[in-house]
Amino acid sequence: MLILDAGQRRNRFAAASHGFLGQDGVEPGVVAGRGKQEILAYPTVMWRDDEATSARRDGEAFVVATPSGEVRARRLILATGVVDELPSVPGLRERWGRTVFSLSVLPRL
């Protein structure tokens, strides 16, 4: 299995993880690094820091284009993540993930 990871995590602007069981207070890069280390413990997994820019079917396979070339595979799983589209409010972008947060990620009290 090959994992393509563009590294654009939603929580990359936050100083620490909150509300993530077992990871509270941990820097987002550390959480991602631990996940990568855990998945790479499986001998059938390969990791490439790259971005899938398109995918197409070619007979019985899929062809995924990346900036570094094409990858062929029999199966394809798309995990695109979440992208926050921020309104154009002065100062919001600079504060996002530091002092301004999405209500959808805060725990209910």
Buried (B, 14 or more C-beta within 10 A) or exposed (E): EEBBBBEEBBBEBBEBBBEBEEBEEBBBEEBBEEEBEEEEEEEEEEEEEBBBEEBEEEEEBBBBBBEEEEBEEEEEEEEEEEEEEEEEEEEEEEEBBEEBBEEEBEEEE
